[in-house]
Amino acid sequence: MDIIKRIRLAGLIMLIGMVAGIFSVAPAIDSADYLKEAFRQSNQVIVAAIFQFTLSLTYMGFAILIYPVIKKFSDSLSLGFLSFRILAVSVSIIGTILLLSLLTLSEVFVQNESPNTLDFEALGTILKSTRDTINHIFMVLLLCVGNIMLYILFIKARLMFRWILIWGIGGSILSGIASIFVLFGAIEIITTQYLILNVPTAAFEVFLGIWLMTKGLNRKIIGSL
């Protein structure tokens, strides 16, 4: 595959990842009565798990496509980006497994004639808290660090306009701050404050995906490879 097609496909995969991320949300798991609702809406939970796994594949697919291009400009930054992306994908897959574990727990709870509610609630709280920590803190932080490395590489290699990449770096920093706030309990997940801090990153990734599909990277630089 030539470089131009590789870059365009990377942009398409970014957009697919955004769509997968939207559909990976499982309201039944996030509800207060998730021990009952997860099993009652099992199809919704399974679909969310499928889309979260798809999201993991898009993260890895983007890295696989872009790495052969960016490694020609900086071994350290490109390898750093790839390493953090692999870690983020691994963490995301663990999050998917935990989502399905909550579904199994809900099934056992609902089908048990006389469940020990306190035991189920304790285990459910542990699984749910661990999943939230993985998805909204550690995975996000790993992605942000890797993305900042990628955007710095783009700037140094003059592969895109600087102002676009500064937007990306700023958005990644804000998303990282949001995750740190969640870690220390300053804000809750899926609140107005959390969403506002993540809007610049979401908007940038949609923009970047479209940009890579339509314009690609600096053809003067890429053409010299």
matplotlib code that plots the C-alpha trace (Angstrom):
import matplotlib.pyplot as plt

x = [0.0, 1.4, 1.8, -1.1, -3.6, -2.2, -2.8, -6.3, -7.2, -5.8, -8.2, -11.2, -10.3, -10.2, -13.8, -14.9, -13.4, -15.4, -18.6, -17.6, -16.9, -20.4, -22.1, -19.8, -21.8, -24.1, -26.7, -27.9, -24.5, -24.3, -27.8, -28.3, -30.0, -27.4, -27.5, -31.0, -30.9, -27.8, -29.4, -32.8, -31.0, -28.4, -28.4, -27.6, -24.6, -23.4, -23.6, -21.7, -19.0, -18.7, -18.3, -15.7, -13.7, -14.1, -12.9, -9.8, -9.2, -9.4, -6.9, -4.5, -5.3, -4.5, -1.2, -0.3, -1.1, 0.7, 3.8, 5.7, 5.2, 6.2, 9.2, 11.0, 11.0, 11.7, 12.5, 11.9, 8.6, 7.2, 8.1, 6.7, 3.4, 3.2, 4.0, 1.4, -1.1, -0.5, -0.9, -4.1, -5.5, -4.6, -6.3, -9.4, -9.7, -9.6, -12.4, -14.5, -13.9, -15.1, -18.2, -19.1, -18.3, -20.9, -23.4, -22.7, -22.9, -26.3, -27.5, -26.6, -28.2, -31.5, -31.8, -30.9, -34.1, -32.6, -29.5, -27.3, -27.7, -24.8, -22.4, -23.6, -23.5, -20.0, -18.7, -20.6, -19.2, -15.7, -16.1, -17.9, -15.4, -12.5, -14.1, -14.7, -11.2, -9.8, -11.9, -12.1, -8.7, -5.9, -6.9, -7.5, -4.2, -2.3, -4.0, -3.3, 0.4, 0.8, -1.2, 0.9, 4.0, 2.4, 1.4, 4.8, 6.4, 4.0, 5.1, 8.8, 8.4, 6.1, 3.6, 0.5, -0.2, 1.1, -2.2, -4.1, -1.6, -1.6, -5.3, -4.7, -2.1, -4.3, -7.3, -5.2, -4.0, -7.5, -8.7, -5.8, -6.7, -10.3, -9.1, -6.9, -9.8, -11.9, -9.0, -8.9, -12.7, -12.9, -15.5, -17.6, -17.6, -20.2, -20.9, -21.1, -17.5, -16.1, -17.7, -16.7, -13.0, -13.2, -15.1, -11.9, -10.3, -13.5, -13.9, -10.2, -10.2, -13.2, -11.5, -8.2, -9.9, -11.6, -8.3, -6.3, -8.9, -9.2, -5.9, -3.5, -0.1, 2.3, 2.7, 6.0, 7.5, 5.8, 6.7, 10.4, 10.3]
y = [0.0, 3.4, 6.2, 8.3, 5.4, 4.4, 7.9, 8.2, 4.8, 5.9, 8.9, 6.7, 4.4, 7.4, 8.3, 4.7, 4.8, 7.9, 6.1, 3.0, 5.0, 6.5, 3.1, 1.6, 3.3, 1.0, 3.0, -0.2, -0.6, 3.1, 3.0, 2.9, -0.4, -2.0, -5.4, -5.9, -3.7, -5.2, -8.6, -7.2, -5.2, -7.8, -7.1, -3.5, -4.5, -7.0, -4.5, -2.0, -4.6, -5.3, -1.6, -1.1, -4.0, -2.4, 0.8, -1.0, -2.4, 1.1, 2.5, -0.3, -0.1, 3.6, 3.0, 0.2, 2.3, 5.5, 4.1, 3.1, 6.7, 8.6, 6.4, 7.9, 11.3, 10.3, 6.9, 8.0, 9.8, 7.3, 4.4, 6.2, 6.8, 3.1, 1.9, 4.1, 3.1, -0.6, -0.1, 1.9, -0.9, -3.5, -1.5, -1.0, -4.8, -5.3, -2.8, -4.8, -8.0, -6.2, -5.0, -8.6, -9.7, -7.2, -8.7, -12.2, -10.9, -9.3, -12.6, -14.6, -12.0, -11.9, -15.7, -16.4, -16.9, -15.5, -13.5, -12.1, -8.5, -7.1, -9.6, -8.9, -5.1, -5.2, -7.3, -5.2, -2.0, -3.3, -4.4, -1.2, 1.1, -0.8, -0.6, 3.2, 3.7, 1.8, 3.4, 7.0, 7.4, 5.1, 4.5, 8.2, 9.2, 6.6, 7.8, 11.5, 10.9, 8.9, 11.5, 14.4, 12.5, 12.0, 15.7, 16.9, 14.7, 16.1, 19.6, 18.8, 17.1, 19.9, 17.3, 19.5, 23.1, 24.0, 25.6, 22.4, 20.3, 22.9, 22.4, 18.6, 19.0, 21.4, 19.1, 16.1, 18.1, 19.0, 15.4, 14.3, 16.9, 15.7, 12.1, 13.3, 15.2, 12.0, 10.1, 12.5, 12.7, 16.4, 15.6, 12.6, 10.7, 11.8, 15.1, 18.5, 19.4, 16.1, 16.4, 20.1, 19.2, 16.4, 18.3, 19.8, 16.4, 14.8, 17.7, 17.6, 13.8, 14.2, 17.1, 15.1, 12.0, 14.1, 16.0, 12.8, 11.3, 14.4, 16.3, 13.8, 14.9, 17.5, 15.9, 17.7, 16.1, 12.7, 12.7, 12.8, 9.6]
z = [0.0, -1.0, 1.6, 0.4, 0.6, 3.9, 5.3, 3.9, 5.4, 8.7, 8.6, 7.8, 10.7, 13.0, 12.0, 12.4, 15.9, 16.8, 15.8, 17.7, 20.8, 20.7, 20.4, 23.1, 25.8, 27.8, 29.7, 31.5, 33.1, 34.1, 35.7, 39.4, 39.2, 36.9, 38.7, 37.2, 34.2, 32.6, 32.2, 31.2, 28.5, 27.7, 24.0, 24.6, 26.8, 24.3, 21.4, 23.6, 24.2, 20.5, 19.7, 22.5, 21.0, 17.6, 19.1, 20.4, 16.9, 15.4, 17.9, 16.9, 13.2, 13.1, 14.8, 12.4, 9.4, 10.5, 12.2, 9.0, 7.8, 11.0, 12.0, 9.0, 10.9, 14.5, 15.9, 19.5, 19.1, 16.7, 18.9, 21.9, 20.1, 19.1, 22.6, 24.4, 21.7, 22.4, 26.1, 25.6, 23.4, 26.0, 28.7, 26.5, 25.9, 29.7, 30.0, 27.4, 29.5, 32.6, 30.8, 29.9, 33.5, 34.8, 32.4, 33.8, 37.4, 36.6, 35.0, 38.1, 40.4, 38.5, 38.1, 41.7, 43.7, 47.0, 46.1, 48.9, 47.7, 49.7, 48.2, 44.7, 45.2, 46.6, 43.7, 41.2, 42.7, 42.4, 38.7, 37.7, 39.5, 37.9, 34.4, 34.8, 36.1, 33.1, 30.5, 31.7, 33.4, 32.4, 28.8, 28.2, 29.8, 27.7, 24.5, 25.4, 26.0, 22.8, 20.7, 22.0, 20.9, 17.5, 17.1, 18.2, 15.6, 13.0, 14.0, 13.8, 10.5, 9.1, 8.1, 8.9, 9.8, 13.2, 14.4, 13.8, 15.8, 18.7, 18.8, 19.1, 21.8, 23.8, 23.5, 24.7, 27.7, 28.6, 28.3, 30.5, 33.1, 33.0, 33.7, 36.5, 38.1, 37.9, 39.6, 42.5, 42.7, 41.8, 39.1, 38.2, 34.9, 32.3, 33.9, 32.2, 33.4, 32.2, 28.8, 28.3, 28.9, 26.3, 23.6, 22.1, 21.7, 20.2, 17.7, 16.8, 16.1, 13.8, 12.0, 11.8, 10.4, 7.7, 7.0, 6.6, 4.3, 2.1, 2.3, 3.9, 5.2, 3.6, 0.1, -0.5, 2.6, 2.1, -1.6, -0.7, 1.2]

ax = plt.figure().add_subplot(projection="3d")
ax.plot(x, y, z, "-o")
ax.set_aspect("equal")
plt.show()
